[in-house]
Amino acid sequence: MYPRPLSEKTLKKRYAESGLTATQVDFLHRFFLAGINLYGAATISDLWEVYKELRTKVNTIPALHKKDLVIFSGIVQREAVPYYILEINEIYSAEPQKDTNRFVVSRDLVGSGVDKYKYINLYNLDKNQINKPFYVPADFMEYGRQKVTDDERKLLTFLGNLKVTAKEYELSNKQTIPCTHIGEKLKDFDFLSQDEQFEYDYISGKSGYIKGNQKKAERFLEDRRGPENEKIVRDYKFRTSVGWPGPKDTLDFVIKELDEVGVQLQDGQLQELLDRLMDFANHSHLWCNRGWTPDELHKQTVRQGPPLISLGPGIQKAIADGELDFEELRRELARMGIRIIDSK
């Protein structure tokens, strides 16, 4: 699906021939990584706007031109990094290829399998980011490393201390399966759900639907390994950050996983779980909010007011010639939450 990374020797040669200094290359590696950790996906044009805003806040970062981001993206595209550099027409086939419209995309957003489903998380994220400003704090570069918030730690601790008390779990077809970790805490074992086991069997070829790919199957298992409480938080964090599926379905995934593993929540525990999940989501820097936490984005939107648009000379001429009705245009844009700042 994606070209193999180049050798270290070849990469060094390409960087040497790029015209970029070592300082610029080092900065761009950290800058792209911070952007992906905050946004999940962004075009080169998006990152250029982020860079310009960041430079107004931090005057010690290297001076760059837009073409430098394009040149860097063309090289790092063949490097082993936690993101992909994808051409716009690889994602949206009808779009013409343009270097500044290259997408920088977290590897977590790109699935395997047929193209119809490969980019489904990216498509949903791209849709959920529309009309939201980019979060560009002065400490932007600090987001090059993953941060664990206090709310995430509290959620991990709460889930980790839950015990398996059910002896069996009832499937949707009314069959039951035994709960194999009875008496254990979620922090002390890893677990594959029925859906995950099916996916592993499918990828590996054990189900008989396809020939199978053992390397992909092992990578899938590796992603699922680790204490059960960490897996639940990791999955919840991803779905919440993409903004798909919606909050109710995302919560249902958590409850279903706890049911299947054999955790029987009492009334007090259920309320605490809901509180922990809500606190975690409300104070997390989400991809679907272009890096803003929900609380911060709400304050920012209220402060900024609705998006504004200025009518270009072509549209103004069409209105003057009677080819376009100004009031109808104004009403249509208002329904989209956009206000015209030009007078008729």
C-alpha positions in Angstrom: 0.0 0.0 0.0 2.8 2.4 0.9 6.3 2.6 -0.4 9.0 1.1 1.9 11.2 3.6 3.8 14.5 4.4 2.2 17.8 3.5 3.7 19.4 5.9 6.2 22.2 6.5 3.7 19.8 7.5 0.9 17.7 9.7 3.3 20.9 11.6 4.4 21.8 12.2 0.7 18.3 13.5 -0.1 18.3 15.8 2.9 21.8 17.0 2.0 20.5 17.8 -1.6 17.3 19.5 -0.3 18.8 22.8 0.6 17.4 22.5 4.1 19.8 23.0 7.0 20.2 20.4 9.7 18.4 22.8 12.1 15.5 23.2 9.7 15.2 19.4 9.2 15.3 18.7 12.9 12.6 21.4 13.5 10.4 20.0 10.7 10.5 16.5 12.1 9.4 17.7 15.5 6.9 20.2 14.0 5.2 17.6 11.8 5.0 15.1 14.7 3.5 17.7 17.0 0.9 18.6 14.3 -0.1 15.0 13.9 -0.4 14.4 17.7 -2.7 17.5 17.9 -4.7 17.2 14.6 -4.5 13.6 13.4 -4.4 14.9 9.8 -3.6 18.1 8.1 -2.5 19.3 4.6 0.8 21.0 3.9 -1.1 24.2 3.4 -2.7 23.8 6.8 0.6 23.2 8.5 2.1 26.3 6.8 -0.7 28.4 8.3 0.0 26.8 11.7 3.7 27.5 11.3 3.1 31.2 10.5 0.9 31.6 13.6 3.4 29.8 15.8 6.2 32.1 14.6 4.2 35.1 15.8 4.3 33.5 19.3 7.8 32.0 19.3 10.5 34.0 17.6 13.2 31.4 18.2 12.0 28.8 15.7 13.8 28.5 12.3 12.8 30.7 9.4 11.1 28.7 6.7 9.2 29.1 3.4 6.2 27.2 2.3 8.3 25.3 -0.3 10.5 24.1 2.5 7.5 22.2 4.0 6.8 20.7 0.5 10.4 19.6 0.0 10.6 18.1 3.5 7.2 16.2 3.0 8.6 14.7 -0.2 11.5 13.2 1.6 9.9 12.2 4.9 7.3 10.4 2.8 9.9 7.7 2.5 11.0 7.7 6.1 9.9 5.5 9.0 7.8 8.0 11.0 4.5 7.7 12.8 2.5 9.3 10.0 2.0 8.9 6.2 2.4 11.6 3.6 -0.4 11.0 1.1 -1.2 12.8 -2.1 -4.6 14.4 -2.1 -5.8 12.2 -5.1 -4.8 9.0 -3.1 -7.5 9.9 -0.6 -10.0 11.8 -2.8 -9.6 10.4 -6.3 -11.4 13.2 -8.0 -9.0 15.9 -6.7 -6.1 16.9 -8.8 -2.6 16.3 -7.3 -1.0 19.4 -5.8 2.0 19.3 -3.6 0.6 21.8 -1.0 -2.5 19.6 -0.7 -0.5 16.6 0.4 -2.1 15.1 3.6 0.0 14.4 6.6 -1.9 11.6 8.3 -1.4 9.6 11.5 -0.8 6.0 10.7 -3.6 5.1 13.2 -6.1 6.6 10.8 -5.2 4.4 7.9 -6.7 0.9 7.9 -5.8 -2.2 5.9 -8.0 -3.9 3.3 -10.0 -2.6 0.4 -9.9 1.2 -0.4 -13.6 1.5 0.4 -12.8 1.1 4.1 -9.1 2.0 4.3 -9.6 5.7 4.9 -13.0 5.6 6.6 -11.6 7.1 9.9 -9.7 9.8 7.9 -12.9 10.7 6.0 -14.9 11.1 9.2 -12.1 13.1 10.9 -11.8 15.4 7.9 -15.5 16.0 7.9 -15.6 16.7 11.7 -12.7 19.2 11.4 -14.6 21.5 9.0 -14.8 25.2 10.0 -12.8 24.7 13.2 -9.7 26.8 13.9 -6.3 25.1 14.5 -5.1 25.0 18.1 -1.7 26.7 18.0 -0.3 27.2 21.6 3.0 28.7 22.3 4.2 25.3 23.6 3.1 23.6 20.4 6.4 21.8 19.9 5.9 20.1 23.3 3.1 18.0 21.7 5.7 16.1 19.7 5.6 13.7 22.6 2.4 12.0 23.8 1.1 13.4 27.1 -0.9 11.6 29.7 -3.4 13.9 31.5 -4.6 13.6 35.1 -8.0 12.7 33.8 -6.5 9.9 31.7 -4.6 8.6 34.7 -7.8 8.6 36.8 -9.7 6.8 34.1 -6.9 4.2 33.8 -6.8 3.7 37.6 -10.6 3.3 37.9 -10.8 0.8 35.1 -7.7 -1.0 36.2 -9.2 -1.7 39.6 -12.5 -3.2 38.3 -12.7 -6.9 38.9 -14.2 -9.6 36.7 -17.1 -11.1 38.7 -19.3 -12.7 36.0 -18.9 -16.4 35.1 -20.2 -16.1 31.6 -21.2 -13.6 28.9 -24.3 -13.9 26.6 -23.7 -13.3 22.9 -26.2 -11.6 20.7 -27.3 -15.0 19.4 -28.1 -16.0 23.0 -25.1 -18.4 23.2 -22.9 -18.0 26.3 -19.1 -18.0 26.6 -17.1 -18.3 29.8 -15.4 -15.3 31.4 -11.9 -16.6 31.8 -10.4 -14.0 34.1 -12.9 -14.2 37.0 -11.5 -12.6 40.2 -8.8 -10.7 38.3 -8.5 -6.9 37.9 -8.5 -5.4 34.4 -5.0 -4.0 34.9 -3.6 -7.5 35.4 -4.5 -9.2 32.0 -5.0 -8.6 28.3 -8.1 -9.7 26.5 -9.4 -10.2 23.0 -13.1 -9.6 22.4 -15.1 -11.8 20.1 -15.0 -9.1 17.4 -11.3 -8.8 17.7 -10.8 -12.6 17.7 -12.9 -12.7 14.5 -10.8 -10.0 12.9 -7.6 -11.8 13.8 -8.9 -15.1 12.4 -10.0 -13.2 9.2 -6.6 -11.5 8.7 -4.6 -14.6 9.5 -6.7 -16.8 7.2 -7.9 -19.1 10.0 -11.6 -18.3 9.2 -11.1 -19.5 5.6 -12.5 -16.3 3.9 -9.1 -15.2 2.6 -5.6 -16.7 2.2 -4.4 -14.6 5.1 -1.4 -12.6 6.0 0.4 -13.7 9.1 2.5 -10.6 9.4 -0.6 -8.3 9.4 -2.2 -10.7 11.9 0.7 -10.4 14.3 0.7 -6.6 14.0 -3.0 -6.6 14.8 -2.4 -8.7 17.9 0.5 -6.4 18.9 -1.9 -3.4 18.8 -4.4 -5.3 21.0 -1.8 -6.5 23.6 -1.4 -4.9 27.0 -3.5 -4.6 30.1 -7.3 -4.6 29.4 -7.8 -1.2 31.1 -5.2 0.4 28.8 -6.8 -1.1 25.7 -10.2 0.2 26.7 -8.8 3.7 27.2 -6.8 3.6 24.0 -9.8 2.6 22.0 -12.0 5.2 23.7 -9.4 7.9 23.2 -9.1 7.1 19.5 -12.9 7.1 18.8 -13.4 10.3 20.8 -10.5 12.0 19.0 -11.8 11.1 15.6 -15.3 12.1 16.6 -16.7 8.9 15.0 -18.9 7.1 15.9 -20.9 9.6 18.0 -20.7 9.9 21.8 -23.4 7.3 22.5 -22.0 4.6 20.3 -18.5 5.3 21.7 -19.8 4.8 25.2 -21.6 1.7 24.1 -18.3 0.2 22.9 -16.9 0.7 26.4 -19.9 -0.9 28.2 -20.0 -3.8 25.8 -16.3 -4.5 26.3 -16.8 -4.5 30.1 -19.8 -6.8 29.8 -17.9 -9.2 27.6 -14.8 -9.4 29.8 -17.1 -10.1 32.8 -17.3 -6.8 34.8 -20.6 -6.3 36.4 -20.9 -2.6 37.2 -22.9 -1.5 40.3 -24.9 1.8 40.3 -22.1 3.8 41.9 -19.5 2.4 39.6 -21.5 3.1 36.5 -21.9 6.7 37.5 -18.2 7.0 38.3 -17.3 5.5 34.9 -19.5 8.0 33.1 -18.0 10.9 35.1 -14.4 9.7 34.4 -15.2 9.2 30.6 -16.7 12.7 30.4 -13.9 14.4 32.3 -11.4 12.6 30.0 -13.1 13.6 26.8 -13.8 17.2 27.8 -10.2 17.9 28.8 -8.5 16.1 26.0 -6.9 17.7 22.9 -9.0 16.1 20.2 -8.2 15.6 16.6 -11.8 16.3 15.5 -11.4 19.7 17.2 -8.1 20.4 15.5 -6.3 20.1 18.8 -8.7 22.0 21.0 -10.3 20.4 24.1 -14.1 20.7 23.9 -14.1 23.2 26.7 -11.5 25.4 25.0 -13.2 25.2 21.6 -16.5 26.3 23.1 -14.9 29.3 24.7 -12.9 30.1 21.5 -16.1 29.8 19.3 -18.1 32.1 21.6 -15.2 34.6 21.6 -14.7 34.6 17.9 -18.4 34.6 16.8 -19.5 33.1 13.5 -17.1 32.6 10.6 -17.1 35.7 8.3 -16.8 35.8 4.5 -16.0 38.6 2.1 -17.6 38.6 -1.3 -15.2 38.7 -4.2 -15.6 41.0 -7.2 -17.0 38.2 -9.4 -19.9 37.5 -7.0 -20.5 41.2 -6.4 -20.8 41.7 -10.2 -23.2 38.7 -10.4 -25.4 40.4 -7.7 -25.2 43.7 -9.5 -26.2 42.2 -12.8 -29.1 40.4 -11.2 -27.7 36.9 -11.9 -27.4 36.2 -8.1 -29.9 37.1 -5.4 -28.0 38.6 -2.5 -30.7 37.9 0.2 -31.0 34.3 -0.9 -27.2 33.9 -0.8 -27.1 35.6 2.7 -29.8 33.3 4.0 -28.1 30.1 2.7 -24.7 31.1 4.2 -26.4 32.0 7.5 -27.8 28.4 7.6 -24.2 27.2 7.4 -23.2 29.5 10.3 -21.3 32.0 8.0 -21.9 35.8 8.0 -21.3 38.1 5.0 -19.3 41.2 6.0 -19.8 43.0 2.7 -22.8 45.2 2.2 -25.1 44.7 -0.8 
